[in-house]
């Protein structure tokens, strides 16, 4: 695998946490919307199984909270999740400056 392809894979499908957390900042996101929203906003389509796994882990660690939205299972990013997202953005910005 070429370096650029490996980089793209690890910063997209290999790191879904940042994308999921960013979606839930401004509004409730229905679980069934997540893959499509990631595709629309970020340009790649993660698997539904991987999304479910990430949502479970984020919820169990307190980074998102689940609720009902329009009668469907949905989530929003908690303050703890927003802080983690801020840390990830800061790390990424610092890394880009070093490159």
The first five atom37 places (N, CA, C, CB, O) and aatype in JSON, in Angstrom:
{
  "aatype": [20, 20, 20, 20, 20, 20, 20, 20, 20, 20, 20, 20, 20, 20, 20, 20, 20, 20, 20, 20, 20, 20, 20, 20, 20, 20, 20, 20, 20, 20, 20, 20, 20, 20, 20, 20, 20, 20, 20, 20, 20, 20, 20, 20, 20, 20, 20, 20, 20, 20, 20, 20, 20, 20, 20, 20, 20, 20, 20, 20, 20, 20, 20, 20, 20, 20, 20, 20, 20, 20, 20, 20, 20, 20, 20, 20, 20, 20, 20, 20, 20, 20, 20, 20, 20, 20, 20, 20, 20, 20, 20, 20, 20, 20, 20, 20, 20, 20, 20],
  "atom_mask": [
    [1, 1, 1, 1, 1],
    [1, 1, 1, 1, 1],
    [1, 1, 1, 1, 1],
    [1, 1, 1, 1, 1],
    [1, 1, 1, 1, 1],
    [1, 1, 1, 1, 1],
    [1, 1, 1, 1, 1],
    [1, 1, 1, 1, 1],
    [1, 1, 1, 1, 1],
    [1, 1, 1, 1, 1],
    [1, 1, 1, 1, 1],
    [1, 1, 1, 1, 1],
    [1, 1, 1, 1, 1],
    [1, 1, 1, 1, 1],
    [1, 1, 1, 1, 1],
    [1, 1, 1, 1, 1],
    [1, 1, 1, 1, 1],
    [1, 1, 1, 1, 1],
    [1, 1, 1, 1, 1],
    [1, 1, 1, 1, 1],
    [1, 1, 1, 1, 1],
    [1, 1, 1, 1, 1],
    [1, 1, 1, 1, 1],
    [1, 1, 1, 1, 1],
    [1, 1, 1, 1, 1],
    [1, 1, 1, 1, 1],
    [1, 1, 1, 1, 1],
    [1, 1, 1, 1, 1],
    [1, 1, 1, 1, 1],
    [1, 1, 1, 1, 1],
    [1, 1, 1, 1, 1],
    [1, 1, 1, 1, 1],
    [1, 1, 1, 1, 1],
    [1, 1, 1, 1, 1],
    [1, 1, 1, 1, 1],
    [1, 1, 1, 1, 1],
    [1, 1, 1, 1, 1],
    [1, 1, 1, 1, 1],
    [1, 1, 1, 1, 1],
    [1, 1, 1, 1, 1],
    [1, 1, 1, 1, 1],
    [1, 1, 1, 1, 1],
    [1, 1, 1, 1, 1],
    [1, 1, 1, 1, 1],
    [1, 1, 1, 1, 1],
    [1, 1, 1, 1, 1],
    [1, 1, 1, 1, 1],
    [1, 1, 1, 1, 1],
    [1, 1, 1, 1, 1],
    [1, 1, 1, 1, 1],
    [1, 1, 1, 1, 1],
    [1, 1, 1, 1, 1],
    [1, 1, 1, 1, 1],
    [1, 1, 1, 1, 1],
    [1, 1, 1, 1, 1],
    [1, 1, 1, 1, 1],
    [1, 1, 1, 1, 1],
    [1, 1, 1, 1, 1],
    [1, 1, 1, 1, 1],
    [1, 1, 1, 1, 1],
    [1, 1, 1, 1, 1],
    [1, 1, 1, 1, 1],
    [1, 1, 1, 1, 1],
    [1, 1, 1, 1, 1],
    [1, 1, 1, 1, 1],
    [1, 1, 1, 1, 1],
    [1, 1, 1, 1, 1],
    [1, 1, 1, 1, 1],
    [1, 1, 1, 1, 1],
    [1, 1, 1, 1, 1],
    [1, 1, 1, 1, 1],
    [1, 1, 1, 1, 1],
    [1, 1, 1, 1, 1],
    [1, 1, 1, 1, 1],
    [1, 1, 1, 1, 1],
    [1, 1, 1, 1, 1],
    [1, 1, 1, 1, 1],
    [1, 1, 1, 1, 1],
    [1, 1, 1, 1, 1],
    [1, 1, 1, 1, 1],
    [1, 1, 1, 1, 1],
    [1, 1, 1, 1, 1],
    [1, 1, 1, 1, 1],
    [1, 1, 1, 1, 1],
    [1, 1, 1, 1, 1],
    [1, 1, 1, 1, 1],
    [1, 1, 1, 1, 1],
    [1, 1, 1, 1, 1],
    [1, 1, 1, 1, 1],
    [1, 1, 1, 1, 1],
    [1, 1, 1, 1, 1],
    [1, 1, 1, 1, 1],
    [1, 1, 1, 1, 1],
    [1, 1, 1, 1, 1],
    [1, 1, 1, 1, 1],
    [1, 1, 1, 1, 1],
    [1, 1, 1, 1, 1],
    [1, 1, 1, 1, 1],
    [1, 1, 1, 1, 1]
  ],
  "atom_positions": [
    [[0.85, -1.18, 0.0], [0.0, 0.0, 0.0], [0.89, 1.24, 0.0], [-0.96, 0.0, 1.22], [1.87, 1.31, 0.74]],
    [[0.54, 2.19, -0.83], [1.31, 3.43, -0.9], [1.07, 4.27, 0.35], [0.94, 4.23, -2.17], [0.0, 4.21, 0.95]],
    [[2.07, 5.06, 0.74], [1.94, 5.86, 1.96], [0.67, 6.74, 1.99], [3.15, 6.74, 2.11], [0.02, 6.83, 3.03]],
    [[0.32, 7.38, 0.88], [-0.86, 8.25, 0.9], [-2.12, 7.44, 1.15], [-0.97, 9.02, -0.42], [-3.01, 7.89, 1.87]],
    [[-2.23, 6.26, 0.57], [-3.41, 5.42, 0.78], [-3.52, 4.96, 2.22], [-3.38, 4.21, -0.16], [-4.6, 4.93, 2.8]],
    [[-2.39, 4.59, 2.8], [-2.38, 4.18, 4.2], [-2.77, 5.35, 5.11], [-0.99, 3.64, 4.6], [-3.52, 5.18, 6.07]],
    [[-2.26, 6.53, 4.79], [-2.59, 7.72, 5.58], [-4.08, 8.02, 5.51], [-1.78, 8.93, 5.08], [-4.71, 8.28, 6.53]],
    [[-4.64, 7.97, 4.32], [-6.07, 8.23, 4.15], [-6.89, 7.2, 4.91], [-6.45, 8.2, 2.65], [-7.85, 7.56, 5.59]],
    [[-6.53, 5.94, 4.82], [-7.27, 4.88, 5.51], [-7.24, 5.06, 7.03], [-6.68, 3.51, 5.14], [-8.26, 4.92, 7.69]],
    [[-6.07, 5.38, 7.57], [-5.96, 5.49, 9.02], [-6.59, 6.78, 9.56], [-4.5, 5.43, 9.43], [-6.98, 6.82, 10.72]],
    [[-6.68, 7.81, 8.74], [-7.28, 9.06, 9.22], [-8.77, 9.17, 8.88], [-6.54, 10.24, 8.64], [-9.4, 10.16, 9.23]],
    [[-9.31, 8.18, 8.21], [-10.75, 8.17, 7.92], [-11.38, 6.97, 8.62], [-11.02, 8.12, 6.39], [-11.8, 7.07, 9.77]],
    [[-11.46, 5.86, 7.93], [-12.11, 4.66, 8.49], [-11.42, 4.17, 9.77], [-12.12, 3.54, 7.46], [-12.07, 3.6, 10.64]],
    [[-10.15, 4.38, 9.87], [-9.39, 3.94, 11.03], [-9.49, 4.86, 12.23], [-7.97, 3.79, 10.67], [-8.92, 4.58, 13.29]],
    [[-10.21, 5.96, 12.08], [-10.31, 6.93, 13.17], [-11.69, 7.6, 13.17], [-9.2, 8.0, 13.05], [-11.8, 8.82, 13.12]],
    [[-12.72, 6.78, 13.23], [-14.09, 7.29, 13.13], [-14.54, 8.12, 14.33], [-15.03, 6.14, 12.97], [-15.49, 8.89, 14.21]],
    [[-13.88, 7.98, 15.45], [-14.29, 8.68, 16.66], [-14.45, 10.18, 16.41], [-13.28, 8.43, 17.79], [-15.45, 10.77, 16.8]],
    [[-13.47, 10.78, 15.78], [-13.49, 12.22, 15.57], [-14.66, 12.65, 14.7], [-12.19, 12.69, 14.95], [-15.26, 13.69, 14.95]],
    [[-14.99, 11.86, 13.7], [-16.08, 12.19, 12.79], [-17.43, 12.06, 13.47], [-16.03, 11.29, 11.55], [-18.3, 12.91, 13.3]],
    [[-17.61, 11.0, 14.25], [-18.87, 10.79, 14.96], [-19.08, 11.88, 16.0], [-18.89, 9.4, 15.62], [-20.17, 12.45, 16.1]],
    [[-18.05, 12.18, 16.77], [-18.17, 13.24, 17.78], [-18.52, 14.58, 17.14], [-16.88, 13.36, 18.58], [-19.33, 15.33, 17.69]],
    [[-17.92, 14.89, 16.01], [-18.17, 16.18, 15.37], [-19.6, 16.29, 14.86], [-17.19, 16.4, 14.22], [-20.17, 17.39, 14.85]],
    [[-20.19, 15.19, 14.44], [-21.57, 15.23, 13.95], [-22.56, 15.6, 15.04], [-21.95, 13.89, 13.36], [-23.52, 16.33, 14.79]],
    [[-22.33, 15.11, 16.25], [-23.29, 15.3, 17.33], [-23.15, 16.57, 18.13], [-23.18, 14.18, 18.25], [-23.8, 16.71, 19.17]],
    [[-22.34, 17.49, 17.69], [-22.13, 18.73, 18.45], [-23.34, 19.66, 18.37], [-20.88, 19.45, 17.94], [-23.79, 20.18, 19.39]],
    [[-23.86, 19.88, 17.18], [-24.88, 20.9, 17.0], [-26.31, 20.39, 17.12], [-24.71, 21.54, 15.68], [-27.22, 21.17, 17.4]],
    [[-26.53, 19.07, 16.91], [-27.89, 18.55, 16.96], [-27.87, 17.06, 17.24], [-28.65, 18.85, 15.65], [-26.82, 16.41, 17.2]],
    [[-29.05, 16.52, 17.5], [-29.17, 15.08, 17.69], [-29.04, 14.4, 16.33], [-30.52, 14.72, 18.37], [-29.58, 14.88, 15.33]],
    [[-28.32, 13.31, 16.3], [-28.09, 12.58, 15.06], [-28.72, 11.19, 15.22], [-26.56, 12.47, 14.72], [-28.38, 10.46, 16.15]],
    [[-29.61, 10.84, 14.33], [-30.17, 9.51, 14.36], [-29.08, 8.52, 13.97], [-31.41, 9.4, 13.42], [-28.3, 8.76, 13.05]],
    [[-29.04, 7.39, 14.68], [-28.01, 6.39, 14.43], [-27.97, 5.98, 12.95], [-28.25, 5.17, 15.3], [-26.9, 5.79, 12.38]],
    [[-29.15, 5.86, 12.35], [-29.21, 5.41, 10.96], [-28.69, 6.46, 9.97], [-30.64, 5.05, 10.6], [-28.45, 6.13, 8.8]],
    [[-28.5, 7.69, 10.41], [-28.0, 8.77, 9.56], [-26.48, 8.85, 9.49], [-28.54, 10.08, 10.04], [-25.93, 9.44, 8.57]],
    [[-25.81, 8.26, 10.45], [-24.38, 8.52, 10.65], [-23.54, 8.24, 9.4], [-23.87, 7.67, 11.8], [-22.79, 9.11, 8.97]],
    [[-23.66, 7.06, 8.83], [-22.84, 6.73, 7.66], [-23.06, 7.72, 6.52], [-23.14, 5.32, 7.18], [-22.1, 8.19, 5.91]],
    [[-24.31, 8.02, 6.23], [-24.62, 8.96, 5.15], [-24.09, 10.35, 5.41], [-26.1, 9.02, 4.93], [-23.59, 11.01, 4.49]],
    [[-24.21, 10.82, 6.65], [-23.69, 12.14, 6.99], [-22.17, 12.19, 6.87], [-24.12, 12.53, 8.4], [-21.61, 13.19, 6.41]],
    [[-21.51, 11.13, 7.3], [-20.05, 11.08, 7.15], [-19.67, 11.11, 5.67], [-19.46, 9.82, 7.83], [-18.73, 11.8, 5.28]],
    [[-20.4, 10.37, 4.86], [-20.13, 10.39, 3.43], [-20.34, 11.79, 2.85], [-21.03, 9.37, 2.7], [-19.49, 12.29, 2.11]],
    [[-21.47, 12.41, 3.18], [-21.78, 13.74, 2.65], [-20.77, 14.79, 3.1], [-23.18, 14.17, 3.07], [-20.34, 15.62, 2.3]],
    [[-20.4, 14.75, 4.37], [-19.54, 15.8, 4.92], [-18.04, 15.54, 4.72], [-19.82, 15.96, 6.4], [-17.27, 16.47, 4.49]],
    [[-17.64, 14.25, 4.81], [-16.2, 13.95, 4.81], [-15.73, 13.13, 3.61], [-15.86, 13.23, 6.06], [-14.52, 12.97, 3.41]],
    [[-16.67, 12.6, 2.82], [-16.29, 11.95, 1.56], [-15.9, 10.49, 1.62], [-15.19, 12.67, 1.01], [-15.28, 9.99, 0.68]],
    [[-16.23, 9.79, 2.68], [-16.0, 8.34, 2.72], [-17.16, 7.68, 3.43], [-14.65, 8.01, 3.43], [-17.86, 8.31, 4.23]],
    [[-17.37, 6.41, 3.14], [-18.53, 5.69, 3.66], [-18.08, 4.57, 4.59], [-19.39, 5.13, 2.52], [-17.6, 3.54, 4.12]],
    [[-18.23, 4.76, 5.9], [-17.84, 3.71, 6.85], [-18.91, 2.62, 6.92], [-17.61, 4.31, 8.25], [-20.07, 2.84, 6.57]],
    [[-18.51, 1.46, 7.37], [-19.45, 0.35, 7.49], [-20.41, 0.59, 8.66], [-18.7, -0.99, 7.68], [-20.05, 1.22, 9.66]],
    [[-21.61, 0.07, 8.53], [-22.62, 0.22, 9.58], [-22.17, -0.5, 10.86], [-23.98, -0.34, 9.11], [-22.4, 0.01, 11.96]],
    [[-21.55, -1.65, 10.73], [-21.08, -2.4, 11.9], [-20.04, -1.59, 12.66], [-20.5, -3.75, 11.48], [-20.09, -1.53, 13.89]],
    [[-19.13, -1.0, 11.96], [-18.1, -0.19, 12.61], [-18.73, 1.03, 13.29], [-17.04, 0.27, 11.59], [-18.32, 1.39, 14.4]],
    [[-19.7, 1.65, 12.66], [-20.4, 2.79, 13.26], [-21.09, 2.36, 14.56], [-21.45, 3.39, 12.28], [-20.99, 3.05, 15.57]],
    [[-21.78, 1.23, 14.54], [-22.46, 0.74, 15.75], [-21.46, 0.49, 16.87], [-23.24, -0.54, 15.44], [-21.74, 0.8, 18.03]],
    [[-20.32, -0.08, 16.53], [-19.28, -0.34, 17.53], [-18.77, 0.97, 18.14], [-18.11, -1.11, 16.9], [-18.63, 1.08, 19.36]],
    [[-18.5, 1.94, 17.29], [-18.0, 3.24, 17.75], [-19.04, 3.93, 18.63], [-17.63, 4.15, 16.56], [-18.7, 4.47, 19.68]],
    [[-20.31, 3.92, 18.21], [-21.37, 4.54, 19.01], [-21.47, 3.88, 20.38], [-22.72, 4.45, 18.28], [-21.63, 4.57, 21.39]],
    [[-21.38, 2.55, 20.43], [-21.44, 1.83, 21.7], [-20.29, 2.25, 22.61], [-21.4, 0.31, 21.46], [-20.49, 2.53, 23.79]],
    [[-19.09, 2.29, 22.06], [-17.92, 2.65, 22.87], [-17.98, 4.1, 23.35], [-16.65, 2.42, 22.07], [-17.66, 4.39, 24.5]],
    [[-18.37, 5.0, 22.46], [-18.47, 6.42, 22.85], [-19.5, 6.6, 23.94], [-18.82, 7.29, 21.63], [-19.29, 7.36, 24.88]],
    [[-20.62, 5.91, 23.83], [-21.67, 6.03, 24.85], [-21.19, 5.44, 26.17], [-22.96, 5.33, 24.38], [-21.37, 6.06, 27.22]],
    [[-20.59, 4.25, 26.14], [-20.18, 3.6, 27.38], [-19.09, 4.39, 28.11], [-19.68, 2.19, 27.08], [-18.93, 4.24, 29.32]],
    [[-18.35, 5.22, 27.39], [-17.31, 6.03, 28.01], [-17.76, 7.47, 28.28], [-16.09, 6.04, 27.13], [-16.97, 8.29, 28.75]],
    [[-19.03, 7.78, 27.99], [-19.58, 9.08, 28.32], [-19.31, 10.2, 27.33], [-19.07, 9.48, 29.61], [-19.5, 11.37, 27.67]],
    [[-18.87, 9.88, 26.13], [-18.57, 10.91, 25.13], [-19.8, 11.33, 24.33], [-17.5, 10.42, 24.2], [-19.84, 12.42, 23.77]],
    [[-20.8, 10.44, 24.29], [-22.08, 10.79, 23.67], [-23.18, 10.32, 24.61], [-22.22, 10.14, 22.25], [-22.97, 9.46, 25.47]],
    [[-24.36, 10.89, 24.43], [-25.53, 10.41, 25.16], [-26.58, 10.04, 24.13], [-26.08, 11.49, 26.17], [-26.71, 10.69, 23.09]],
    [[-27.32, 8.99, 24.42], [-28.35, 8.55, 23.5], [-29.7, 9.05, 23.96], [-28.35, 7.03, 23.36], [-29.95, 9.23, 25.15]],
    [[-30.56, 9.26, 23.01], [-31.9, 9.74, 23.26], [-32.77, 9.4, 22.07], [-31.9, 11.27, 23.54], [-32.29, 8.85, 21.07]],
    [[-34.01, 9.72, 22.16], [-34.93, 9.54, 21.03], [-35.06, 10.88, 20.31], [-36.34, 9.02, 21.51], [-35.2, 11.93, 20.93]],
    [[-35.0, 10.82, 18.99], [-35.18, 12.0, 18.16], [-36.08, 11.62, 17.01], [-33.81, 12.57, 17.65], [-35.75, 10.74, 16.22]],
    [[-37.21, 12.27, 16.92], [-38.22, 11.93, 15.91], [-38.59, 10.45, 15.97], [-37.71, 12.29, 14.5], [-38.79, 9.8, 14.95]],
    [[-38.67, 9.93, 17.2], [-39.07, 8.54, 17.41], [-38.01, 7.51, 17.1], [-40.24, 8.25, 16.59], [-38.29, 6.31, 17.14]],
    [[-36.79, 7.93, 16.8], [-35.71, 7.02, 16.45], [-34.56, 7.16, 17.44], [-35.21, 7.28, 15.01], [-34.41, 8.2, 18.09]],
    [[-33.76, 6.12, 17.56], [-32.57, 6.15, 18.41], [-31.59, 7.18, 17.83], [-31.9, 4.74, 18.51], [-31.28, 7.17, 16.64]],
    [[-31.1, 8.06, 18.7], [-30.22, 9.13, 18.25], [-29.18, 9.41, 19.34], [-31.02, 10.41, 17.91], [-29.26, 8.87, 20.44]],
    [[-28.21, 10.26, 19.02], [-27.18, 10.63, 19.99], [-26.81, 12.09, 19.81], [-25.93, 9.73, 19.85], [-27.07, 12.7, 18.78]],
    [[-26.2, 12.62, 20.86], [-25.57, 13.94, 20.78], [-24.27, 13.87, 21.58], [-26.52, 15.07, 21.34], [-24.12, 13.03, 22.47]],
    [[-23.35, 14.74, 21.24], [-22.04, 14.76, 21.88], [-22.14, 15.46, 23.24], [-21.0, 15.46, 20.98], [-22.71, 16.55, 23.34]],
    [[-21.59, 14.84, 24.27], [-21.6, 15.42, 25.61], [-20.47, 16.44, 25.75], [-21.47, 14.31, 26.68], [-19.63, 16.57, 24.86]],
    [[-20.46, 17.14, 26.87], [-19.36, 18.08, 27.13], [-18.03, 17.33, 27.17], [-19.59, 18.82, 28.47], [-17.02, 17.85, 26.69]],
    [[-18.03, 16.14, 27.72], [-16.81, 15.32, 27.75], [-16.35, 15.0, 26.33], [-17.06, 14.01, 28.55], [-15.16, 15.04, 26.03]],
    [[-17.3, 14.68, 25.46], [-16.98, 14.39, 24.06], [-16.47, 15.62, 23.33], [-18.2, 13.85, 23.36], [-15.55, 15.53, 22.51]],
    [[-17.07, 16.77, 23.62], [-16.62, 18.02, 22.99], [-15.19, 18.36, 23.4], [-17.56, 19.18, 23.37], [-14.41, 18.86, 22.59]],
    [[-14.87, 18.08, 24.66], [-13.5, 18.32, 25.13], [-12.51, 17.4, 24.41], [-13.41, 18.12, 26.66], [-11.43, 17.83, 24.02]],
    [[-12.88, 16.14, 24.24], [-12.01, 15.21, 23.51], [-11.84, 15.65, 22.06], [-12.59, 13.78, 23.55], [-10.74, 15.57, 21.52]],
    [[-12.91, 16.1, 21.45], [-12.83, 16.58, 20.07], [-11.9, 17.79, 19.98], [-14.23, 16.95, 19.53], [-11.1, 17.91, 19.05]],
    [[-12.0, 18.69, 20.95], [-11.1, 19.85, 20.99], [-9.65, 19.4, 21.08], [-11.45, 20.76, 22.18], [-8.79, 19.96, 20.41]],
    [[-9.38, 18.4, 21.92], [-8.01, 17.88, 22.06], [-7.52, 17.26, 20.75], [-7.95, 16.84, 23.19], [-6.36, 17.45, 20.37]],
    [[-8.4, 16.53, 20.06], [-8.02, 15.91, 18.79], [-7.7, 16.98, 17.74], [-9.14, 14.98, 18.27], [-6.74, 16.85, 16.98]],
    [[-8.52, 18.03, 17.7], [-8.27, 19.12, 16.74], [-6.94, 19.8, 17.05], [-9.42, 20.15, 16.79], [-6.15, 20.08, 16.14]],
    [[-6.69, 20.06, 18.32], [-5.44, 20.71, 18.72], [-4.24, 19.85, 18.33], [-5.43, 20.98, 20.23], [-3.25, 20.36, 17.79]],
    [[-4.32, 18.56, 18.61], [-3.23, 17.65, 18.25], [-2.99, 17.67, 16.74], [-3.55, 16.22, 18.71], [-1.85, 17.73, 16.29]],
    [[-4.07, 17.64, 15.96], [-3.95, 17.62, 14.51], [-3.33, 18.91, 14.0], [-5.33, 17.42, 13.86], [-2.47, 18.88, 13.12]],
    [[-3.75, 20.04, 14.54], [-3.17, 21.33, 14.14], [-1.68, 21.38, 14.47], [-3.9, 22.48, 14.84], [-0.88, 21.85, 13.65]],
    [[-1.3, 20.9, 15.64], [0.12, 20.88, 16.03], [0.92, 19.96, 15.11], [0.27, 20.44, 17.5], [2.04, 20.28, 14.72]],
    [[0.36, 18.83, 14.77], [1.04, 17.9, 13.88], [1.24, 18.52, 12.5], [0.24, 16.59, 13.76], [2.31, 18.39, 11.91]],
    [[0.22, 19.18, 11.99], [0.34, 19.83, 10.67], [1.42, 20.91, 10.68], [-0.99, 20.45, 10.24], [2.14, 21.07, 9.69]],
    [[1.55, 21.64, 11.76], [2.6, 22.67, 11.86], [3.98, 22.03, 11.83], [2.42, 23.5, 13.14], [4.92, 22.6, 11.28]],
    [[4.1, 20.85, 12.43], [5.4, 20.16, 12.45], [5.76, 19.56, 11.11], [5.41, 19.08, 13.5], [6.94, 19.43, 10.77]],
    [[4.76, 19.19, 10.34], [5.03, 18.6, 9.02], [5.44, 19.68, 8.05], [3.8, 17.85, 8.49], [5.71, 19.4, 6.89]]
  ]
}
